[in-house]
Amino acid sequence: MNNIAQGRAFVFGKNIDTDQIYPGCFVELTDVEDVRKHAMAGVDEDFVKKFKVGDIIVAGTNFGCGSSREHAAITLKGVGVGAVIAESFGRIFFRNAINLGVPVITCKGITAFVKAGDRVLVNIETGEIKNETTGNTAHAVPMSPYIMNILQSGGIKPMIKAQQEAKINAVL
């Protein structure tokens, strides 16, 4: 994972729940290629057509509230989101996203700072956010070293697997 995310901003409001990120009517789909086709379909049916790998989602408070299904984070990873920046996150969604290797960044006031279509550059580790369209900068909550390790490993499972392999190799 690159510590820098750069892309066009897709801006959403407050209380975007997991059924808006990935509508429940699609939960029977299991292949990521099928799942990704329905990212953000509960708020913008054309999102996937407009979105390019690396683009950034910006949202108000409580992004990812609702159910504990991992599908919401899986669909964002599948579509190739560079980062999700929100004023706050639903707790379970936040952990699901981190555990799957999706950068989720908390930044108070981000929806006043970034408008739809703006070009945004984010340093995921330090939390520095630059709106390349306006030239303004903001500072988000920086990631802890532990969370950065999870993200750089591609998720918690790959991180743990790598740690276990390192221990085995150290013994051999």
MDTraj code that builds the backbone (N, CA, C; nanometers):
import mdtraj as md
import numpy as np

residues = "MET ASN ASN ILE ALA GLN GLY ARG ALA PHE VAL PHE GLY LYS ASN ILE ASP THR ASP GLN ILE TYR PRO GLY CYS PHE VAL GLU LEU THR ASP VAL GLU ASP VAL ARG LYS HIS ALA MET ALA GLY VAL ASP GLU ASP PHE VAL LYS LYS PHE LYS VAL GLY ASP ILE ILE VAL ALA GLY THR ASN PHE GLY CYS GLY SER SER ARG GLU HIS ALA ALA ILE THR LEU LYS GLY VAL GLY VAL GLY ALA VAL ILE ALA GLU SER PHE GLY ARG ILE PHE PHE ARG ASN ALA ILE ASN LEU GLY VAL PRO VAL ILE THR CYS LYS GLY ILE THR ALA PHE VAL LYS ALA GLY ASP ARG VAL LEU VAL ASN ILE GLU THR GLY GLU ILE LYS ASN GLU THR THR GLY ASN THR ALA HIS ALA VAL PRO MET SER PRO TYR ILE MET ASN ILE LEU GLN SER GLY GLY ILE LYS PRO MET ILE LYS ALA GLN GLN GLU ALA LYS ILE ASN ALA VAL LEU".split()
xyz = np.array([
    [0.0840, -0.1181, 0.0000],
    [0.0000, 0.0000, 0.0000],
    [0.0884, 0.1243, 0.0000],
    [0.0502, 0.2198, -0.0795],
    [0.1158, 0.3484, -0.0844],
    [0.0616, 0.4352, 0.0293],
    [0.1462, 0.5107, 0.0963],
    [0.1012, 0.5992, 0.2044],
    [0.0280, 0.7221, 0.1527],
    [0.0341, 0.7440, 0.0226],
    [-0.0314, 0.8593, -0.0388],
    [-0.1482, 0.8103, -0.1236],
    [-0.2649, 0.8692, -0.0992],
    [-0.3820, 0.8447, -0.1847],
    [-0.4113, 0.9753, -0.2572],
    [-0.4410, 0.9638, -0.3844],
    [-0.4673, 1.0832, -0.4640],
    [-0.5764, 1.0499, -0.5649],
    [-0.6792, 1.1325, -0.5674],
    [-0.7867, 1.1079, -0.6617],
    [-0.8947, 1.2129, -0.6532],
    [-0.9976, 1.1886, -0.7280],
    [-1.1128, 1.2777, -0.7319],
    [-1.2043, 1.2466, -0.6140],
    [-1.2626, 1.3492, -0.5563],
    [-1.3494, 1.3334, -0.4395],
    [-1.4943, 1.3045, -0.4803],
    [-1.5500, 1.2030, -0.4158],
    [-1.6925, 1.1733, -0.4233],
    [-1.7480, 1.2038, -0.2854],
    [-1.8329, 1.3040, -0.2756],
    [-1.8769, 1.3546, -0.1458],
    [-2.0192, 1.3075, -0.1147],
    [-2.0344, 1.2576, 0.0076],
    [-2.1643, 1.2103, 0.0571],
    [-2.1949, 1.2790, 0.1898],
    [-2.3188, 1.2719, 0.2323],
    [-2.3621, 1.3402, 0.3535],
    [-2.3389, 1.2619, 0.4806],
    [-2.4218, 1.2900, 0.5779],
    [-2.4138, 1.2266, 0.7092],
    [-2.4901, 1.0948, 0.7100],
    [-2.4536, 1.0094, 0.8041],
    [-2.5268, 0.8850, 0.8320],
    [-2.5422, 0.7941, 0.7104],
    [-2.4378, 0.7829, 0.6300],
    [-2.4396, 0.6887, 0.5177],
    [-2.4199, 0.5500, 0.5783],
    [-2.5248, 0.4699, 0.5747],
    [-2.5167, 0.3401, 0.6422],
    [-2.4662, 0.2307, 0.5486],
    [-2.4383, 0.1155, 0.6073],
    [-2.3780, 0.0060, 0.5303],
    [-2.4713, -0.0436, 0.4205],
    [-2.6017, -0.0268, 0.4365],
    [-2.6944, -0.0673, 0.3306],
    [-2.6945, 0.0313, 0.2144],
    [-2.6483, 0.1527, 0.2369],
    [-2.6317, 0.2471, 0.1271],
    [-2.4973, 0.2245, 0.0573],
    [-2.3975, 0.1871, 0.1352],
    [-2.2660, 0.1571, 0.0781],
    [-2.2745, 0.0298, -0.0060],
    [-2.3445, -0.0685, 0.0475],
    [-2.3644, -0.1957, -0.0244],
    [-2.5023, -0.2501, 0.0125],
    [-2.6027, -0.2257, -0.0732],
    [-2.7394, -0.2655, -0.0412],
    [-2.7537, -0.4142, -0.0079],
    [-2.8325, -0.4405, 0.0950],
    [-2.8529, -0.5762, 0.1448],
    [-2.9083, -0.6731, 0.0420],
    [-2.9744, -0.6224, -0.0603],
    [-3.0317, -0.7122, -0.1609],
    [-2.9242, -0.7852, -0.2417],
    [-2.7983, -0.7436, -0.2274],
    [-2.6892, -0.8076, -0.3013],
    [-2.6029, -0.8985, -0.2143],
    [-2.6414, -0.9228, -0.0897],
    [-2.5532, -0.9974, 0.0015],
    [-2.5271, -1.1409, -0.0417],
    [-2.6096, -1.1955, -0.1291],
    [-2.5843, -1.3332, -0.1733],
    [-2.4639, -1.3424, -0.2671],
    [-2.4190, -1.2291, -0.3188],
    [-2.3005, -1.2285, -0.4050],
    [-2.1764, -1.2485, -0.3194],
    [-2.0846, -1.3314, -0.3648],
    [-1.9647, -1.3593, -0.2863],
    [-1.8356, -1.3257, -0.3590],
    [-1.8363, -1.3234, -0.4899],
    [-1.7163, -1.2911, -0.5663],
    [-1.6954, -1.1399, -0.5652],
    [-1.5750, -1.0961, -0.5321],
    [-1.5462, -0.9532, -0.5223],
    [-1.5779, -0.8796, -0.6523],
    [-1.5569, -0.9423, -0.7661],
    [-1.5874, -0.8784, -0.8945],
    [-1.7370, -0.8491, -0.9072],
    [-1.8212, -0.9351, -0.8502],
    [-1.9653, -0.9104, -0.8509],
    [-2.0035, -0.8071, -0.7459],
    [-1.9424, -0.8179, -0.6285],
    [-1.9731, -0.7284, -0.5163],
    [-1.9388, -0.5838, -0.5521],
    [-1.8239, -0.5624, -0.6116],
    [-1.7760, -0.4264, -0.6413],
    [-1.8693, -0.3484, -0.7331],
    [-1.9467, -0.4176, -0.8139],
    [-2.0373, -0.3523, -0.9094],
    [-2.1490, -0.2735, -0.8405],
    [-2.1660, -0.2974, -0.7098],
    [-2.2776, -0.2349, -0.6383],
    [-2.2326, -0.1369, -0.5312],
    [-2.1064, -0.0939, -0.5367],
    [-2.0542, 0.0022, -0.4391],
    [-2.1353, 0.1305, -0.4414],
    [-2.1749, 0.1761, -0.3260],
    [-2.2478, 0.3005, -0.3031],
    [-2.3818, 0.3064, -0.3770],
    [-2.4325, 0.1919, -0.4189],
    [-2.5569, 0.1872, -0.4987],
    [-2.6780, 0.2377, -0.4224],
    [-2.6725, 0.2369, -0.2910],
    [-2.7851, 0.2865, -0.2121],
    [-2.7971, 0.4375, -0.2104],
    [-2.6929, 0.5094, -0.2545],
    [-2.6979, 0.6554, -0.2608],
    [-2.6690, 0.7099, -0.4004],
    [-2.6022, 0.6309, -0.4835],
    [-2.5694, 0.6751, -0.6192],
    [-2.5545, 0.5514, -0.7073],
    [-2.6588, 0.5189, -0.7812],
    [-2.6580, 0.3978, -0.8642],
    [-2.5512, 0.4014, -0.9730],
    [-2.5046, 0.5194, -1.0109],
    [-2.4036, 0.5328, -1.1156],
    [-2.2619, 0.5497, -1.0606],
    [-2.2451, 0.5362, -0.9310],
    [-2.1161, 0.5572, -0.8663],
    [-2.0050, 0.4778, -0.9341],
    [-2.0244, 0.3488, -0.9530],
    [-1.9189, 0.2626, -1.0082],
    [-1.8818, 0.3044, -1.1503],
    [-1.9772, 0.3558, -1.2261],
    [-1.9482, 0.4006, -1.3627],
    [-1.8585, 0.5242, -1.3640],
    [-1.8725, 0.6096, -1.2634],
    [-1.7968, 0.7351, -1.2567],
    [-1.6648, 0.7204, -1.1815],
    [-1.6577, 0.6256, -1.0914],
    [-1.5446, 0.6094, -1.0006],
    [-1.4251, 0.5466, -1.0713],
    [-1.3056, 0.5976, -1.0424],
    [-1.1818, 0.5396, -1.0948],
    [-1.0988, 0.4902, -0.9767],
    [-1.0250, 0.3818, -0.9972],
    [-0.9400, 0.3275, -0.8918],
    [-0.8541, 0.4397, -0.8343],
    [-0.8516, 0.4479, -0.7024],
    [-0.7743, 0.5501, -0.6335],
    [-0.8542, 0.6716, -0.5933],
    [-0.9729, 0.6902, -0.6498],
    [-1.0555, 0.8035, -0.6101],
    [-1.0897, 0.7935, -0.4614],
    [-1.1366, 0.9039, -0.4069],
    [-1.1530, 0.9173, -0.2625],
    [-1.2973, 0.9490, -0.2279],
    [-1.3470, 0.8807, -0.1256],
    [-1.4810, 0.9088, -0.0739],
    [-1.4664, 1.0035, 0.0442],
    [-1.5485, 1.1081, 0.0451],
    [-1.5525, 1.2052, 0.1533],
    [-1.6957, 1.2063, 0.2060],
    [-1.7107, 1.2053, 0.3378],
    [-1.8457, 1.1995, 0.3942],
    [-1.8536, 1.2746, 0.5265],
    [-1.9750, 1.3003, 0.5672],
    [-2.0000, 1.3662, 0.6950],
    [-1.9851, 1.2698, 0.8112],
    [-2.0610, 1.2933, 0.9134],
    [-2.0514, 1.2116, 1.0343],
    [-2.1182, 1.0759, 1.0169],
    [-2.0662, 0.9798, 1.0909],
    [-2.1278, 0.8476, 1.1059],
    [-2.1285, 0.7641, 0.9783],
    [-2.0258, 0.7800, 0.8953],
    [-2.0168, 0.6996, 0.7734],
    [-2.0005, 0.5527, 0.8114],
    [-2.0808, 0.4668, 0.7509],
    [-2.0712, 0.3235, 0.7774],
    [-2.1500, 0.2770, 0.8988],
    [-2.2430, 0.3583, 0.9445],
    [-2.3283, 0.3137, 1.0553],
    [-2.4173, 0.2001, 1.0045],
    [-2.4816, 0.1311, 1.0944],
    [-2.5730, 0.0247, 1.0531],
    [-2.5207, -0.1124, 1.0866],
    [-2.5370, -0.2047, 0.9947],
    [-2.5073, -0.3448, 1.0226],
    [-2.3571, -0.3698, 1.0333],
    [-2.3245, -0.4862, 1.0848],
    [-2.1839, -0.5233, 1.1021],
    [-2.1307, -0.6039, 0.9839],
    [-2.2100, -0.6189, 0.8787],
    [-2.1641, -0.6955, 0.7624],
    [-2.0389, -0.6331, 0.7013],
    [-1.9422, -0.7164, 0.6693],
    [-1.8180, -0.6700, 0.6072],
    [-1.8379, -0.6279, 0.4617],
    [-1.9515, -0.6612, 0.4037],
    [-1.9741, -0.6337, 0.2618],
    [-1.9481, -0.4878, 0.2254],
    [-1.9823, -0.3947, 0.3150],
    [-1.9630, -0.2526, 0.2841],
    [-1.8151, -0.2220, 0.2627],
    [-1.7313, -0.2710, 0.3509],
    [-1.5866, -0.2479, 0.3354],
    [-1.5313, -0.3271, 0.2175],
    [-1.5815, -0.4481, 0.1971],
    [-1.5348, -0.5312, 0.0854],
    [-1.5631, -0.4631, -0.0478],
    [-1.6816, -0.4048, -0.0628],
    [-1.7157, -0.3415, -0.1904],
    [-1.6283, -0.2194, -0.2170],
    [-1.5934, -0.1447, -0.1110],
    [-1.5057, -0.0286, -0.1303],
    [-1.3643, -0.0719, -0.1645],
    [-1.3173, -0.1787, -0.1024],
    [-1.1864, -0.2321, -0.1379],
    [-1.1902, -0.2835, -0.2817],
    [-1.2968, -0.3519, -0.3175],
    [-1.3100, -0.4086, -0.4510],
    [-1.3125, -0.3046, -0.5611],
    [-1.3709, -0.1909, -0.5327],
    [-1.3789, -0.0849, -0.6328],
    [-1.2477, -0.0062, -0.6398],
    [-1.1609, -0.0251, -0.5397],
    [-1.0294, 0.0384, -0.5419],
    [-1.0241, 0.1770, -0.4819],
    [-1.1030, 0.2000, -0.3784],
    [-1.1032, 0.3312, -0.3147],
    [-0.9640, 0.3631, -0.2596],
    [-0.9165, 0.4854, -0.2867],
    [-0.7864, 0.5272, -0.2358],
    [-0.7904, 0.5510, -0.0865],
    [-0.8998, 0.6081, -0.0388],
    [-0.9223, 0.6328, 0.1033],
    [-1.0669, 0.6765, 0.1209],
    [-1.1143, 0.6596, 0.2425],
    [-1.2427, 0.7157, 0.2821],
    [-1.2117, 0.8152, 0.3927],
    [-1.2498, 0.9405, 0.3709],
    [-1.2296, 1.0445, 0.4714],
    [-1.3669, 1.0888, 0.5178],
    [-1.3910, 1.0801, 0.6473],
    [-1.5209, 1.1207, 0.7004],
    [-1.5016, 1.1948, 0.8327],
    [-1.6033, 1.2692, 0.8705],
    [-1.5976, 1.3418, 0.9973],
    [-1.6028, 1.2440, 1.1146],
    [-1.6705, 1.1327, 1.0967],
    [-1.6679, 1.0226, 1.1938],
    [-1.7212, 0.8980, 1.1244],
    [-1.6936, 0.7830, 1.1860],
    [-1.7317, 0.6537, 1.1282],
    [-1.8121, 0.5720, 1.2281],
    [-1.8978, 0.4844, 1.1734],
    [-1.9557, 0.3800, 1.2559],
    [-1.8413, 0.2915, 1.3035],
    [-1.8404, 0.2574, 1.4319],
    [-1.7282, 0.1857, 1.4928],
    [-1.6977, 0.0538, 1.4239],
    [-1.7999, -0.0271, 1.3982],
    [-1.7765, -0.1591, 1.3382],
    [-1.7287, -0.1454, 1.1940],
    [-1.7875, -0.0541, 1.1189],
    [-1.7409, -0.0320, 0.9819],
    [-1.5946, 0.0090, 0.9825],
    [-1.5560, 0.1000, 1.0728],
    [-1.4178, 0.1468, 1.0791],
    [-1.3223, 0.0293, 1.0967],
    [-1.3517, -0.0599, 1.1910],
    [-1.2636, -0.1747, 1.2141],
    [-1.2665, -0.2728, 1.0982],
    [-1.3845, -0.2966, 1.0417],
    [-1.3924, -0.3848, 0.9247],
    [-1.3049, -0.3309, 0.8115],
    [-1.3123, -0.2007, 0.7872],
    [-1.2348, -0.1402, 0.6788],
    [-1.0846, -0.1554, 0.7048],
    [-1.0409, -0.1187, 0.8235],
    [-0.8984, -0.1316, 0.8578],
    [-0.8552, -0.2771, 0.8432],
    [-0.9339, -0.3691, 0.8985],
    [-0.8969, -0.5111, 0.8951],
    [-0.8886, -0.5657, 0.7532],
    [-0.9593, -0.5031, 0.6589],
    [-0.9527, -0.5445, 0.5191],
    [-0.8501, -0.4638, 0.4391],
    [-0.7853, -0.3685, 0.5044],
    [-0.6829, -0.2897, 0.4370],
    [-0.7345, -0.1672, 0.3643],
    [-0.8518, -0.1173, 0.4033],
    [-0.9092, 0.0026, 0.3417],
    [-0.8786, 0.1224, 0.4311],
    [-0.8052, 0.2225, 0.3818],
    [-0.7742, 0.3396, 0.4647],
    [-0.8990, 0.4228, 0.4941],
    [-0.9298, 0.4365, 0.6219],
    [-1.0411, 0.5204, 0.6669],
    [-0.9847, 0.6262, 0.7604],
    [-1.0098, 0.7518, 0.7284],
    [-0.9437, 0.8634, 0.7943],
    [-1.0490, 0.9572, 0.8515],
    [-1.0334, 0.9895, 0.9792],
    [-1.1265, 1.0797, 1.0468],
    [-1.0735, 1.2220, 1.0390],
    [-1.1579, 1.3128, 0.9877],
    [-1.1185, 1.4533, 0.9752],
    [-1.2405, 1.5420, 0.9991],
    [-1.2416, 1.6095, 1.1109],
    [-1.3509, 1.7023, 1.1418],
    [-1.3565, 1.8121, 1.0366],
    [-1.4772, 1.8435, 0.9906],
    [-1.4977, 1.9527, 0.8963],
    [-1.4603, 1.9233, 0.7520],
    [-1.4333, 1.7979, 0.7201],
    [-1.3871, 1.7644, 0.5844],
    [-1.4906, 1.7994, 0.4769],
    [-1.6190, 1.7906, 0.5085],
    [-1.7203, 1.8185, 0.4054],
    [-1.7283, 1.9672, 0.3706],
    [-1.6787, 2.0544, 0.4576],
    [-1.6713, 2.1971, 0.4251],
    [-1.5436, 2.2281, 0.3468],
    [-1.4483, 2.1384, 0.3516],
    [-1.3159, 2.1571, 0.2928],
    [-1.3058, 2.1009, 0.1514],
    [-1.3825, 1.9962, 0.1234],
    [-1.3748, 1.9274, -0.0057],
    [-1.5141, 1.9229, -0.0689],
    [-1.5203, 1.9568, -0.1948],
    [-1.6449, 1.9500, -0.2706],
    [-1.6354, 1.8378, -0.3739],
    [-1.7493, 1.7890, -0.4186],
    [-1.7521, 1.6817, -0.5184],
    [-1.6708, 1.7217, -0.6408],
    [-1.5849, 1.6297, -0.6839],
    [-1.5033, 1.6511, -0.8021],
    [-1.3675, 1.7126, -0.7747],
    [-1.3454, 1.7670, -0.6546],
    [-1.2138, 1.8223, -0.6209],
    [-1.1089, 1.7124, -0.6282],
    [-0.9870, 1.7498, -0.6616],
    [-0.8729, 1.6576, -0.6572],
    [-0.8140, 1.6648, -0.5175],
    [-0.7974, 1.5477, -0.4556],
    [-0.7520, 1.5409, -0.3166],
    [-0.6296, 1.4520, -0.3070],
    [-0.5321, 1.4964, -0.2270],
    [-0.4135, 1.4182, -0.1975],
    [-0.4104, 1.3972, -0.0461],
    [-0.3948, 1.2722, -0.0050],
    [-0.3988, 1.2380, 0.1373],
    [-0.2735, 1.1606, 0.1742],
    [-0.2051, 1.2068, 0.2794],
    [-0.0987, 1.1278, 0.3389],
    [-0.1661, 1.0430, 0.4458],
    [-0.1836, 0.9163, 0.4186],
    [-0.2604, 0.8284, 0.5067],
    [-0.1945, 0.8158, 0.6436],
    [-0.0623, 0.8150, 0.6471],
    [0.0081, 0.7974, 0.7741],
    [0.0007, 0.9215, 0.8627],
    [0.0254, 1.0382, 0.8058],
    [0.0301, 1.1605, 0.8866],
    [-0.1051, 1.2295, 0.9009],
    [-0.1978, 1.1991, 0.8097],
    [-0.3288, 1.2627, 0.8133],
    [-0.3344, 1.3963, 0.7418],
    [-0.2274, 1.4353, 0.6746],
    [-0.2308, 1.5612, 0.6008],
    [-0.3128, 1.5435, 0.4737],
    [-0.4059, 1.6351, 0.4537],
    [-0.4952, 1.6308, 0.3379],
    [-0.4797, 1.7611, 0.2615],
    [-0.4542, 1.7498, 0.1317],
    [-0.4446, 1.8689, 0.0482],
    [-0.5536, 1.8644, -0.0575],
    [-0.6338, 1.9690, -0.0620],
    [-0.7306, 1.9850, -0.1691],
    [-0.6532, 2.0495, -0.2833],
    [-0.6176, 1.9686, -0.3822],
    [-0.5354, 2.0190, -0.4923],
    [-0.6126, 2.1159, -0.5812],
    [-0.7439, 2.1136, -0.5752],
    [-0.8256, 2.2055, -0.6543],
    [-0.8191, 2.3469, -0.5969],
    [-0.8276, 2.3575, -0.4636],
    [-0.8276, 2.4893, -0.3990],
    [-0.6914, 2.5285, -0.3433],
    [-0.6036, 2.4298, -0.3225],
    [-0.4732, 2.4565, -0.2627],
    [-0.4750, 2.4551, -0.1101],
    [-0.5893, 2.4365, -0.0497],
    [-0.6007, 2.4352, 0.0965],
    [-0.5576, 2.3015, 0.1546],
    [-0.5139, 2.3042, 0.2806],
    [-0.4763, 2.1806, 0.3496],
    [-0.5547, 2.1675, 0.4790],
    [-0.5702, 2.0433, 0.5213],
    [-0.6366, 2.0119, 0.6480],
    [-0.5580, 1.8994, 0.7136],
    [-0.5844, 1.8798, 0.8405],
    [-0.5147, 1.7741, 0.9134],
    [-0.6167, 1.6814, 0.9782],
    [-0.6031, 1.5545, 0.9472],
    [-0.6906, 1.4511, 1.0015],
    [-0.6188, 1.3814, 1.1166],
    [-0.6904, 1.2922, 1.1819],
    [-0.6309, 1.2105, 1.2870],
    [-0.5283, 1.1182, 1.2211],
    [-0.4015, 1.1248, 1.2614],
    [-0.3004, 1.0370, 1.1997],
    [-0.3226, 0.8915, 1.2405],
    [-0.2755, 0.8011, 1.1574],
    [-0.2884, 0.6582, 1.1854],
    [-0.1818, 0.6151, 1.2860],
    [-0.2203, 0.5237, 1.3726],
    [-0.1231, 0.4673, 1.4660],
    [-0.0293, 0.3746, 1.3886],
    [0.0899, 0.3492, 1.4424],
    [0.1804, 0.2549, 1.3754],
    [0.1170, 0.1164, 1.3564],
    [0.0378, 0.0722, 1.4523],
    [-0.0267, -0.0596, 1.4405],
    [-0.1248, -0.0617, 1.3232],
    [-0.2068, 0.0425, 1.3113],
    [-0.3023, 0.0483, 1.1998],
    [-0.2275, 0.0611, 1.0674],
    [-0.1214, 0.1394, 1.0638],
    [-0.0420, 0.1504, 0.9409],
    [0.0145, 0.0144, 0.9016],
    [0.0580, -0.0645, 0.9984],
    [0.1096, -0.1979, 0.9694],
    [0.0008, -0.2850, 0.9066],
    [-0.1199, -0.2777, 0.9604],
    [-0.2318, -0.3537, 0.9028],
    [-0.2559, -0.3092, 0.7589],
    [-0.2655, -0.1783, 0.7366],
    [-0.2934, -0.1261, 0.6025],
    [-0.1820, -0.1612, 0.5043],
    [-0.0567, -0.1457, 0.5461],
    [0.0556, -0.1750, 0.4577],
    [0.0671, -0.3241, 0.4267],
    [0.0116, -0.4067, 0.5139],
    [0.0119, -0.5521, 0.4913],
    [-0.1034, -0.5965, 0.4022],
    [-0.1965, -0.5055, 0.3728],
    [-0.3127, -0.5402, 0.2918],
    [-0.4295, -0.5920, 0.3736],
    [-0.4223, -0.5778, 0.5045],
    [-0.5291, -0.6229, 0.5933],
    [-0.4712, -0.7011, 0.7101],
    [-0.5561, -0.7299, 0.8056],
    [-0.5083, -0.7952, 0.9275],
    [-0.4698, -0.9410, 0.9040],
    [-0.5432, -1.0108, 0.8192],
    [-0.5075, -1.1516, 0.7927],
    [-0.3705, -1.1638, 0.7269],
    [-0.3426, -1.0875, 0.6215],
    [-0.2083, -1.0957, 0.5640],
    [-0.0991, -1.0534, 0.6634],
    [-0.1303, -0.9561, 0.7502],
    [-0.0316, -0.9132, 0.8488],
    [0.0015, -1.0264, 0.9455],
    [-0.1012, -1.0913, 0.9976],
    [-0.0795, -1.2007, 1.0924],
    [-0.0081, -1.3169, 1.0250],
    [-0.0469, -1.3467, 0.9017],
    [0.0198, -1.4551, 0.8280],
    [0.1684, -1.4258, 0.8119],
    [0.2020, -1.3025, 0.7762],
    [0.3419, -1.2652, 0.7588],
    [0.4177, -1.2744, 0.8916],
    [0.3537, -1.2340, 1.0004],
    [0.4178, -1.2431, 1.1320],
    [0.4439, -1.3882, 1.1705],
    [0.3461, -1.4737, 1.1432],
    [0.3642, -1.6160, 1.1761],
    [0.4747, -1.6783, 1.0918],
    [0.4795, -1.6446, 0.9638],
    [0.5851, -1.6970, 0.8767],
    [0.7218, -1.6481, 0.9219],
    [0.7308, -1.5237, 0.9669],
    [0.8585, -1.4697, 1.0154],
    [0.9040, -1.5456, 1.1405],
    [0.8098, -1.5788, 1.2287],
    [0.8445, -1.6537, 1.3495],
    [0.8931, -1.7941, 1.3144],
    [0.8249, -1.8569, 1.2213],
    [0.8646, -1.9930, 1.1784],
    [1.0034, -1.9882, 1.1161],
    [1.0264, -1.8908, 1.0280],
    [1.1565, -1.8776, 0.9629],
    [1.2675, -1.8467, 1.0616],
    [1.2356, -1.7726, 1.1674],
    [1.3348, -1.7397, 1.2696],
    [1.3775, -1.8650, 1.3470],
    [1.2833, -1.9577, 1.3642],
    [1.3115, -2.0825, 1.4355],
    [1.3932, -2.1766, 1.3481],
    [1.3641, -2.1755, 1.2183],
    [1.4357, -2.2642, 1.1256],
    [1.5709, -2.2091, 1.1036],
])
top = md.Topology()
chain = top.add_chain()
for i, resn in enumerate(residues, 1):
    res = top.add_residue(resn, chain, resSeq=i)
    for name in ("N", "CA", "C"):
        top.add_atom(name, md.element.get_by_symbol(name[0]), res)
traj = md.Trajectory(xyz[None], top)
